[in-house]
Amino acid sequence: MRALVPLIAVIALVLLVFAGVQTANMQFLFGVVIPYAAIAIFIAGFVLRVLKWGSAPVPFRIPTTCGQQKSLPWIKQNKVENPSGTLGVIVRMALEVLVFRSLFRNLKSESRDGGQKVTYGSEKLLWLAGLAFHWSFLIIFVRHFRFFMQDVPSVLKMVEGMDSFLQMGVPLFYMTDAVLLGAVTYLLFRRFYLPQIKYISLAADYFPLFLILGIGISGVLMRYIYKVHIVGVKQLAMGLVTLNPAIPEGGIGVVFYIHLFLICALLAYFPFSKLMHMGGVFLSPTRNLSNNSREKRHINPWNYPVHVHTYEEYENDFRDKMKAAGIPVEKE
Protein backbone atom coordinates (compact mmCIF):
# COMPACT_ATOMS: atom_id res chain seq x y z
CA MET A 1 0.00 0.00 0.00
CA ARG A 2 2.89 2.38 0.68
CA ALA A 3 3.87 2.08 -2.99
CA LEU A 4 0.40 1.69 -4.45
CA VAL A 5 -0.97 4.97 -3.09
CA PRO A 6 1.81 7.13 -4.66
CA LEU A 7 1.41 5.27 -7.96
CA ILE A 8 -2.34 5.91 -7.97
CA ALA A 9 -1.67 9.57 -7.10
CA VAL A 10 0.64 10.03 -10.09
CA ILE A 11 -1.83 8.26 -12.41
CA ALA A 12 -4.58 10.52 -11.06
CA LEU A 13 -2.48 13.59 -11.85
CA VAL A 14 -2.01 12.38 -15.42
CA LEU A 15 -5.73 11.69 -15.86
CA LEU A 16 -6.57 15.09 -14.38
CA VAL A 17 -4.49 16.88 -16.99
CA PHE A 18 -5.78 14.69 -19.80
CA ALA A 19 -9.40 15.41 -18.86
CA GLY A 20 -8.75 19.12 -18.30
CA VAL A 21 -7.00 19.69 -21.62
CA GLN A 22 -8.89 17.29 -23.89
CA THR A 23 -12.43 17.88 -22.67
CA ALA A 24 -12.45 21.20 -20.80
CA ASN A 25 -9.88 23.14 -22.89
CA MET A 26 -8.04 24.27 -19.75
CA GLN A 27 -4.75 24.90 -21.53
CA PHE A 28 -4.27 28.29 -19.86
CA LEU A 29 -4.66 26.77 -16.39
CA PHE A 30 -2.19 23.96 -16.98
CA GLY A 31 0.14 25.97 -19.21
CA VAL A 32 0.32 29.30 -17.37
CA VAL A 33 -1.37 29.47 -13.97
CA ILE A 34 -0.08 26.20 -12.50
CA PRO A 35 3.56 26.70 -13.69
CA TYR A 36 3.70 30.16 -12.11
CA ALA A 37 2.15 28.83 -8.89
CA ALA A 38 4.56 25.88 -8.78
CA ILE A 39 7.60 28.12 -9.26
CA ALA A 40 6.40 30.47 -6.51
CA ILE A 41 5.86 27.57 -4.10
CA PHE A 42 9.24 26.11 -4.97
CA ILE A 43 11.17 29.35 -4.43
CA ALA A 44 9.32 30.33 -1.24
CA GLY A 45 9.50 26.83 0.24
CA PHE A 46 13.16 26.39 -0.66
CA VAL A 47 14.15 29.74 0.87
CA LEU A 48 12.15 29.13 4.05
CA ARG A 49 13.68 25.68 4.56
CA VAL A 50 17.21 26.99 4.02
CA LEU A 51 16.64 29.93 6.39
CA LYS A 52 15.24 27.57 9.03
CA TRP A 53 18.23 25.25 8.78
CA GLY A 54 20.65 28.18 8.66
CA SER A 55 19.25 29.64 11.88
CA ALA A 56 19.82 26.42 13.84
CA PRO A 57 22.68 26.94 16.33
CA VAL A 58 25.74 24.73 15.94
CA PRO A 59 28.06 25.64 18.85
CA PHE A 60 30.28 22.57 18.55
CA ARG A 61 32.29 21.01 15.73
CA ILE A 62 30.50 17.78 14.81
CA PRO A 63 31.90 16.80 11.37
CA THR A 64 31.74 13.21 10.23
CA THR A 65 35.34 12.03 9.98
CA CYS A 66 36.88 8.92 8.47
CA GLY A 67 40.57 9.64 8.86
CA GLN A 68 43.35 10.88 11.11
CA GLN A 69 42.78 14.29 12.66
CA LYS A 70 45.49 16.97 12.63
CA SER A 71 47.58 16.18 15.65
CA LEU A 72 51.30 15.85 16.35
CA PRO A 73 53.71 16.84 13.56
CA TRP A 74 54.91 13.25 13.01
CA ILE A 75 51.35 11.89 12.59
CA LYS A 76 50.08 12.21 9.01
CA GLN A 77 46.70 13.94 8.76
CA ASN A 78 43.96 12.97 6.30
CA LYS A 79 43.23 16.45 4.99
CA VAL A 80 40.14 15.44 3.01
CA GLU A 81 38.43 13.00 5.36
CA ASN A 82 39.30 15.02 8.46
CA PRO A 83 39.97 18.61 7.34
CA SER A 84 41.23 21.18 9.80
CA GLY A 85 40.93 24.16 7.45
CA THR A 86 38.58 25.75 4.95
CA LEU A 87 40.33 24.35 1.86
CA GLY A 88 39.91 20.78 3.07
CA VAL A 89 36.22 21.39 3.75
CA ILE A 90 35.74 22.78 0.22
CA VAL A 91 37.43 19.73 -1.33
CA ARG A 92 35.38 17.32 0.77
CA MET A 93 32.13 19.14 -0.03
CA ALA A 94 32.98 19.19 -3.74
CA LEU A 95 33.64 15.45 -3.75
CA GLU A 96 30.41 14.86 -1.84
CA VAL A 97 28.25 16.97 -4.17
CA LEU A 98 29.83 16.02 -7.49
CA VAL A 99 30.71 12.33 -7.06
CA PHE A 100 28.83 11.24 -3.89
CA ARG A 101 31.97 10.13 -2.07
CA SER A 102 30.21 8.98 1.11
CA LEU A 103 27.79 6.86 -0.93
CA PHE A 104 30.76 5.34 -2.78
CA ARG A 105 32.12 4.06 0.54
CA ASN A 106 28.72 2.75 1.62
CA LEU A 107 28.45 -0.94 2.51
CA LYS A 108 25.47 -3.27 2.54
CA SER A 109 24.89 -5.76 5.36
CA GLU A 110 23.19 -9.14 5.03
CA SER A 111 22.31 -11.78 7.60
CA ARG A 112 23.05 -15.37 6.68
CA ASP A 113 22.84 -18.81 8.28
CA GLY A 114 19.48 -18.06 9.84
CA GLY A 115 20.57 -14.74 11.27
CA GLN A 116 23.64 -16.20 12.99
CA LYS A 117 26.12 -14.47 10.70
CA VAL A 118 26.27 -10.91 9.38
CA THR A 119 28.25 -10.19 6.22
CA TYR A 120 29.22 -6.90 4.65
CA GLY A 121 29.64 -6.25 0.96
CA SER A 122 30.10 -3.50 -1.60
CA GLU A 123 27.17 -1.31 -2.65
CA LYS A 124 28.78 0.30 -5.68
CA LEU A 125 25.73 -0.33 -7.89
CA LEU A 126 23.65 2.02 -5.72
CA TRP A 127 26.39 4.65 -5.97
CA LEU A 128 26.54 4.26 -9.76
CA ALA A 129 22.75 4.47 -10.14
CA GLY A 130 22.55 7.55 -7.91
CA LEU A 131 25.38 9.25 -9.76
CA ALA A 132 23.88 8.43 -13.18
CA PHE A 133 20.44 9.64 -12.12
CA HIS A 134 21.56 12.99 -10.73
CA TRP A 135 23.98 13.84 -13.53
CA SER A 136 21.58 12.81 -16.30
CA PHE A 137 18.82 14.83 -14.63
CA LEU A 138 21.13 17.85 -14.49
CA ILE A 139 22.10 17.53 -18.15
CA ILE A 140 18.47 17.19 -19.22
CA PHE A 141 17.61 20.25 -17.13
CA VAL A 142 20.38 22.25 -18.78
CA ARG A 143 19.33 21.08 -22.27
CA HIS A 144 15.83 22.43 -21.70
CA PHE A 145 17.16 25.98 -21.35
CA ARG A 146 17.08 26.26 -25.13
CA PHE A 147 13.31 26.72 -24.88
CA PHE A 148 13.76 29.82 -22.70
CA MET A 149 16.34 31.61 -24.85
CA GLN A 150 15.84 33.31 -28.17
CA ASP A 151 19.35 32.45 -29.33
CA VAL A 152 20.69 29.12 -28.09
CA PRO A 153 24.19 29.60 -26.62
CA SER A 154 27.06 27.57 -28.01
CA VAL A 155 27.53 25.92 -24.60
CA LEU A 156 24.05 24.38 -24.79
CA LYS A 157 24.68 23.25 -28.35
CA MET A 158 27.89 21.58 -27.18
CA VAL A 159 26.04 19.80 -24.35
CA GLU A 160 23.38 18.59 -26.78
CA GLY A 161 26.04 17.40 -29.20
CA MET A 162 27.86 15.42 -26.53
CA ASP A 163 24.58 13.94 -25.28
CA SER A 164 23.56 12.80 -28.78
CA PHE A 165 26.96 11.93 -30.26
CA LEU A 166 25.78 8.37 -31.05
CA GLN A 167 23.59 9.90 -33.78
CA MET A 168 20.96 7.16 -33.58
CA GLY A 169 17.78 7.78 -35.58
CA VAL A 170 15.77 10.90 -36.23
CA PRO A 171 15.24 12.80 -34.02
CA LEU A 172 18.64 12.34 -32.40
CA PHE A 173 18.76 9.94 -29.48
CA TYR A 174 19.80 11.54 -26.19
CA MET A 175 21.74 9.15 -23.97
CA THR A 176 20.63 10.91 -20.79
CA ASP A 177 17.00 10.02 -21.54
CA ALA A 178 17.79 6.31 -21.36
CA VAL A 179 20.17 6.71 -18.42
CA LEU A 180 17.60 8.66 -16.39
CA LEU A 181 14.84 6.12 -16.99
CA GLY A 182 17.16 3.21 -16.27
CA ALA A 183 18.51 4.74 -13.04
CA VAL A 184 15.05 5.65 -11.70
CA THR A 185 13.76 2.17 -12.56
CA TYR A 186 16.66 0.59 -10.67
CA LEU A 187 16.16 2.81 -7.61
CA LEU A 188 12.46 1.96 -7.62
CA PHE A 189 13.05 -1.77 -8.17
CA ARG A 190 15.57 -1.76 -5.33
CA ARG A 191 12.92 -0.55 -2.89
CA PHE A 192 10.63 -3.39 -3.99
CA TYR A 193 13.25 -6.13 -4.08
CA LEU A 194 15.43 -5.64 -0.98
CA PRO A 195 13.46 -6.55 2.18
CA GLN A 196 15.39 -4.20 4.50
CA ILE A 197 14.92 -1.25 2.14
CA LYS A 198 11.27 -2.13 1.52
CA TYR A 199 10.65 -2.26 5.28
CA ILE A 200 11.84 1.32 5.89
CA SER A 201 10.38 2.82 2.68
CA LEU A 202 7.44 5.16 3.06
CA ALA A 203 4.97 6.62 0.61
CA ALA A 204 7.10 9.77 0.62
CA ASP A 205 9.97 7.68 -0.78
CA TYR A 206 7.96 6.16 -3.62
CA PHE A 207 6.05 9.26 -4.73
CA PRO A 208 9.00 11.31 -6.11
CA LEU A 209 10.35 8.23 -7.90
CA PHE A 210 7.00 7.59 -9.62
CA LEU A 211 6.72 11.31 -10.37
CA ILE A 212 10.18 11.52 -11.95
CA LEU A 213 9.52 8.30 -13.85
CA GLY A 214 6.31 9.84 -15.22
CA ILE A 215 8.21 12.98 -16.24
CA GLY A 216 10.83 10.91 -18.04
CA ILE A 217 8.30 8.69 -19.82
CA SER A 218 6.16 11.62 -20.96
CA GLY A 219 9.26 13.42 -22.21
CA VAL A 220 10.41 10.39 -24.19
CA LEU A 221 6.91 9.95 -25.64
CA MET A 222 6.90 13.56 -26.80
CA ARG A 223 10.26 13.31 -28.48
CA TYR A 224 10.10 9.90 -30.14
CA ILE A 225 6.44 8.85 -30.48
CA TYR A 226 3.73 11.50 -30.00
CA LYS A 227 5.01 14.56 -31.80
CA VAL A 228 4.17 17.96 -30.33
CA HIS A 229 4.27 21.41 -31.87
CA ILE A 230 7.83 22.35 -30.92
CA VAL A 231 7.41 25.95 -32.10
CA GLY A 232 4.38 26.26 -29.84
CA VAL A 233 6.41 24.91 -26.92
CA LYS A 234 9.06 27.55 -27.59
CA GLN A 235 6.43 30.31 -27.76
CA LEU A 236 4.84 29.22 -24.49
CA ALA A 237 8.21 28.94 -22.72
CA MET A 238 9.36 32.35 -23.95
CA GLY A 239 6.04 33.87 -22.87
CA LEU A 240 6.39 32.39 -19.38
CA VAL A 241 9.95 33.59 -18.88
CA THR A 242 9.19 37.10 -20.19
CA LEU A 243 6.04 37.36 -18.02
CA ASN A 244 3.93 37.68 -21.16
CA PRO A 245 2.31 34.23 -21.34
CA ALA A 246 0.03 33.16 -24.14
CA ILE A 247 -1.24 29.81 -25.34
CA PRO A 248 -0.23 29.12 -28.98
CA GLU A 249 -3.21 29.14 -31.31
CA GLY A 250 -2.17 25.97 -33.12
CA GLY A 251 -2.10 23.98 -29.88
CA ILE A 252 0.75 21.88 -28.54
CA GLY A 253 -0.53 18.47 -27.54
CA VAL A 254 -1.92 16.89 -24.40
CA VAL A 255 1.28 14.91 -23.75
CA PHE A 256 3.15 18.19 -23.35
CA TYR A 257 0.69 19.45 -20.74
CA ILE A 258 0.98 16.15 -18.86
CA HIS A 259 4.77 16.50 -18.92
CA LEU A 260 4.60 20.12 -17.78
CA PHE A 261 2.09 19.41 -15.02
CA LEU A 262 4.16 16.58 -13.58
CA ILE A 263 7.16 18.91 -13.53
CA CYS A 264 5.06 21.52 -11.71
CA ALA A 265 3.94 18.88 -9.20
CA LEU A 266 7.58 17.96 -8.57
CA LEU A 267 8.54 21.63 -8.09
CA ALA A 268 5.71 22.27 -5.62
CA TYR A 269 6.46 19.05 -3.74
CA PHE A 270 10.22 19.58 -3.67
CA PRO A 271 10.63 21.95 -0.65
CA PHE A 272 8.48 19.74 1.59
CA SER A 273 10.12 16.42 0.77
CA LYS A 274 13.38 14.55 1.19
CA LEU A 275 14.45 15.99 -2.15
CA MET A 276 15.55 19.06 -0.19
CA HIS A 277 18.83 17.28 0.47
CA MET A 278 19.91 19.24 -2.61
CA GLY A 279 20.08 22.36 -0.44
CA GLY A 280 20.51 20.69 2.92
CA VAL A 281 23.84 19.07 2.06
CA PHE A 282 25.49 22.50 2.04
CA LEU A 283 24.10 23.28 5.51
CA SER A 284 24.96 19.96 7.13
CA PRO A 285 27.37 20.53 10.06
CA THR A 286 28.66 17.00 9.64
CA ARG A 287 30.02 18.05 6.24
CA ASN A 288 30.62 21.81 6.17
CA LEU A 289 32.67 22.15 9.38
CA SER A 290 36.39 21.70 9.82
CA ASN A 291 37.61 19.51 12.65
CA ASN A 292 40.03 21.64 14.65
CA SER A 293 38.99 20.61 18.15
CA ARG A 294 42.60 19.84 19.08
CA GLU A 295 43.72 23.33 18.05
CA LYS A 296 40.85 25.38 19.42
CA ARG A 297 38.56 24.85 22.38
CA HIS A 298 34.91 25.29 21.43
CA ILE A 299 32.67 26.46 24.25
CA ASN A 300 28.90 26.58 23.96
CA PRO A 301 28.01 30.29 24.12
CA TRP A 302 24.49 29.44 25.31
CA ASN A 303 25.62 27.59 28.43
CA TYR A 304 24.18 29.21 31.56
CA PRO A 305 26.24 29.25 34.80
CA VAL A 306 25.77 26.10 36.83
CA HIS A 307 26.84 25.69 40.47
CA VAL A 308 29.36 22.87 40.70
CA HIS A 309 29.68 20.86 43.92
CA THR A 310 33.46 20.87 44.37
CA TYR A 311 35.42 18.18 46.17
CA GLU A 312 36.21 20.60 48.97
CA GLU A 313 32.51 21.12 49.58
CA TYR A 314 31.89 17.40 49.33
CA GLU A 315 34.58 16.69 51.94
CA ASN A 316 33.19 19.37 54.26
CA ASP A 317 29.80 17.67 54.09
CA PHE A 318 31.03 14.11 54.67
CA ARG A 319 34.41 14.50 56.47
CA ASP A 320 33.34 12.76 59.68
CA LYS A 321 31.80 9.82 57.81
CA MET A 322 34.83 9.52 55.53
CA LYS A 323 37.19 9.42 58.50
CA ALA A 324 34.99 6.86 60.24
CA ALA A 325 35.11 4.67 57.12
CA GLY A 326 38.88 4.99 56.86
CA ILE A 327 38.81 7.12 53.70
CA PRO A 328 41.71 9.60 53.61
CA VAL A 329 40.80 13.28 53.69
CA GLU A 330 42.74 16.35 52.67
CA LYS A 331 41.85 18.39 55.75
CA GLU A 332 41.72 16.97 59.25
C-alpha positions in Angstrom: 0.0 0.0 0.0 2.9 2.4 0.7 3.9 2.1 -3.0 0.4 1.7 -4.4 -1.0 5.0 -3.1 1.8 7.1 -4.7 1.4 5.3 -8.0 -2.3 5.9 -8.0 -1.7 9.6 -7.1 0.6 10.0 -10.1 -1.8 8.3 -12.4 -4.6 10.5 -11.1 -2.5 13.6 -11.9 -2.0 12.4 -15.4 -5.7 11.7 -15.9 -6.6 15.1 -14.4 -4.5 16.9 -17.0 -5.8 14.7 -19.8 -9.4 15.4 -18.9 -8.8 19.1 -18.3 -7.0 19.7 -21.6 -8.9 17.3 -23.9 -12.4 17.9 -22.7 -12.5 21.2 -20.8 -9.9 23.1 -22.9 -8.0 24.3 -19.7 -4.7 24.9 -21.5 -4.3 28.3 -19.9 -4.7 26.8 -16.4 -2.2 24.0 -17.0 0.1 26.0 -19.2 0.3 29.3 -17.4 -1.4 29.5 -14.0 -0.1 26.2 -12.5 3.6 26.7 -13.7 3.7 30.2 -12.1 2.2 28.8 -8.9 4.6 25.9 -8.8 7.6 28.1 -9.3 6.4 30.5 -6.5 5.9 27.6 -4.1 9.2 26.1 -5.0 11.2 29.4 -4.4 9.3 30.3 -1.2 9.5 26.8 0.2 13.2 26.4 -0.7 14.2 29.7 0.9 12.2 29.1 4.1 13.7 25.7 4.6 17.2 27.0 4.0 16.6 29.9 6.4 15.2 27.6 9.0 18.2 25.3 8.8 20.6 28.2 8.7 19.2 29.6 11.9 19.8 26.4 13.8 22.7 26.9 16.3 25.7 24.7 15.9 28.1 25.6 18.8 30.3 22.6 18.5 32.3 21.0 15.7 30.5 17.8 14.8 31.9 16.8 11.4 31.7 13.2 10.2 35.3 12.0 10.0 36.9 8.9 8.5 40.6 9.6 8.9 43.4 10.9 11.1 42.8 14.3 12.7 45.5 17.0 12.6 47.6 16.2 15.6 51.3 15.8 16.3 53.7 16.8 13.6 54.9 13.3 13.0 51.4 11.9 12.6 50.1 12.2 9.0 46.7 13.9 8.8 44.0 13.0 6.3 43.2 16.4 5.0 40.1 15.4 3.0 38.4 13.0 5.4 39.3 15.0 8.5 40.0 18.6 7.3 41.2 21.2 9.8 40.9 24.2 7.4 38.6 25.7 4.9 40.3 24.4 1.9 39.9 20.8 3.1 36.2 21.4 3.8 35.7 22.8 0.2 37.4 19.7 -1.3 35.4 17.3 0.8 32.1 19.1 0.0 33.0 19.2 -3.7 33.6 15.4 -3.7 30.4 14.9 -1.8 28.3 17.0 -4.2 29.8 16.0 -7.5 30.7 12.3 -7.1 28.8 11.2 -3.9 32.0 10.1 -2.1 30.2 9.0 1.1 27.8 6.9 -0.9 30.8 5.3 -2.8 32.1 4.1 0.5 28.7 2.8 1.6 28.4 -0.9 2.5 25.5 -3.3 2.5 24.9 -5.8 5.4 23.2 -9.1 5.0 22.3 -11.8 7.6 23.0 -15.4 6.7 22.8 -18.8 8.3 19.5 -18.1 9.8 20.6 -14.7 11.3 23.6 -16.2 13.0 26.1 -14.5 10.7 26.3 -10.9 9.4 28.3 -10.2 6.2 29.2 -6.9 4.7 29.6 -6.2 1.0 30.1 -3.5 -1.6 27.2 -1.3 -2.7 28.8 0.3 -5.7 25.7 -0.3 -7.9 23.7 2.0 -5.7 26.4 4.6 -6.0 26.5 4.3 -9.8 22.7 4.5 -10.1 22.5 7.5 -7.9 25.4 9.3 -9.8 23.9 8.4 -13.2 20.4 9.6 -12.1 21.6 13.0 -10.7 24.0 13.8 -13.5 21.6 12.8 -16.3 18.8 14.8 -14.6 21.1 17.9 -14.5 22.1 17.5 -18.2 18.5 17.2 -19.2 17.6 20.2 -17.1 20.4 22.3 -18.8 19.3 21.1 -22.3 15.8 22.4 -21.7 17.2 26.0 -21.3 17.1 26.3 -25.1 13.3 26.7 -24.9 13.8 29.8 -22.7 16.3 31.6 -24.9 15.8 33.3 -28.2 19.3 32.4 -29.3 20.7 29.1 -28.1 24.2 29.6 -26.6 27.1 27.6 -28.0 27.5 25.9 -24.6 24.1 24.4 -24.8 24.7 23.2 -28.3 27.9 21.6 -27.2 26.0 19.8 -24.4 23.4 18.6 -26.8 26.0 17.4 -29.2 27.9 15.4 -26.5 24.6 13.9 -25.3 23.6 12.8 -28.8 27.0 11.9 -30.3 25.8 8.4 -31.0 23.6 9.9 -33.8 21.0 7.2 -33.6 17.8 7.8 -35.6 15.8 10.9 -36.2 15.2 12.8 -34.0 18.6 12.3 -32.4 18.8 9.9 -29.5 19.8 11.5 -26.2 21.7 9.1 -24.0 20.6 10.9 -20.8 17.0 10.0 -21.5 17.8 6.3 -21.4 20.2 6.7 -18.4 17.6 8.7 -16.4 14.8 6.1 -17.0 17.2 3.2 -16.3 18.5 4.7 -13.0 15.1 5.6 -11.7 13.8 2.2 -12.6 16.7 0.6 -10.7 16.2 2.8 -7.6 12.5 2.0 -7.6 13.1 -1.8 -8.2 15.6 -1.8 -5.3 12.9 -0.6 -2.9 10.6 -3.4 -4.0 13.2 -6.1 -4.1 15.4 -5.6 -1.0 13.5 -6.6 2.2 15.4 -4.2 4.5 14.9 -1.3 2.1 11.3 -2.1 1.5 10.7 -2.3 5.3 11.8 1.3 5.9 10.4 2.8 2.7 7.4 5.2 3.1 5.0 6.6 0.6 7.1 9.8 0.6 10.0 7.7 -0.8 8.0 6.2 -3.6 6.1 9.3 -4.7 9.0 11.3 -6.1 10.3 8.2 -7.9 7.0 7.6 -9.6 6.7 11.3 -10.4 10.2 11.5 -12.0 9.5 8.3 -13.9 6.3 9.8 -15.2 8.2 13.0 -16.2 10.8 10.9 -18.0 8.3 8.7 -19.8 6.2 11.6 -21.0 9.3 13.4 -22.2 10.4 10.4 -24.2 6.9 9.9 -25.6 6.9 13.6 -26.8 10.3 13.3 -28.5 10.1 9.9 -30.1 6.4 8.9 -30.5 3.7 11.5 -30.0 5.0 14.6 -31.8 4.2 18.0 -30.3 4.3 21.4 -31.9 7.8 22.3 -30.9 7.4 26.0 -32.1 4.4 26.3 -29.8 6.4 24.9 -26.9 9.1 27.6 -27.6 6.4 30.3 -27.8 4.8 29.2 -24.5 8.2 28.9 -22.7 9.4 32.4 -23.9 6.0 33.9 -22.9 6.4 32.4 -19.4 9.9 33.6 -18.9 9.2 37.1 -20.2 6.0 37.4 -18.0 3.9 37.7 -21.2 2.3 34.2 -21.3 0.0 33.2 -24.1 -1.2 29.8 -25.3 -0.2 29.1 -29.0 -3.2 29.1 -31.3 -2.2 26.0 -33.1 -2.1 24.0 -29.9 0.8 21.9 -28.5 -0.5 18.5 -27.5 -1.9 16.9 -24.4 1.3 14.9 -23.7 3.2 18.2 -23.3 0.7 19.4 -20.7 1.0 16.1 -18.9 4.8 16.5 -18.9 4.6 20.1 -17.8 2.1 19.4 -15.0 4.2 16.6 -13.6 7.2 18.9 -13.5 5.1 21.5 -11.7 3.9 18.9 -9.2 7.6 18.0 -8.6 8.5 21.6 -8.1 5.7 22.3 -5.6 6.5 19.0 -3.7 10.2 19.6 -3.7 10.6 21.9 -0.7 8.5 19.7 1.6 10.1 16.4 0.8 13.4 14.5 1.2 14.5 16.0 -2.1 15.5 19.1 -0.2 18.8 17.3 0.5 19.9 19.2 -2.6 20.1 22.4 -0.4 20.5 20.7 2.9 23.8 19.1 2.1 25.5 22.5 2.0 24.1 23.3 5.5 25.0 20.0 7.1 27.4 20.5 10.1 28.7 17.0 9.6 30.0 18.0 6.2 30.6 21.8 6.2 32.7 22.2 9.4 36.4 21.7 9.8 37.6 19.5 12.6 40.0 21.6 14.6 39.0 20.6 18.1 42.6 19.8 19.1 43.7 23.3 18.0 40.8 25.4 19.4 38.6 24.9 22.4 34.9 25.3 21.4 32.7 26.5 24.3 28.9 26.6 24.0 28.0 30.3 24.1 24.5 29.4 25.3 25.6 27.6 28.4 24.2 29.2 31.6 26.2 29.3 34.8 25.8 26.1 36.8 26.8 25.7 40.5 29.4 22.9 40.7 29.7 20.9 43.9 33.5 20.9 44.4 35.4 18.2 46.2 36.2 20.6 49.0 32.5 21.1 49.6 31.9 17.4 49.3 34.6 16.7 51.9 33.2 19.4 54.3 29.8 17.7 54.1 31.0 14.1 54.7 34.4 14.5 56.5 33.3 12.8 59.7 31.8 9.8 57.8 34.8 9.5 55.5 37.2 9.4 58.5 35.0 6.9 60.2 35.1 4.7 57.1 38.9 5.0 56.9 38.8 7.1 53.7 41.7 9.6 53.6 40.8 13.3 53.7 42.7 16.3 52.7 41.8 18.4 55.8 41.7 17.0 59.3 
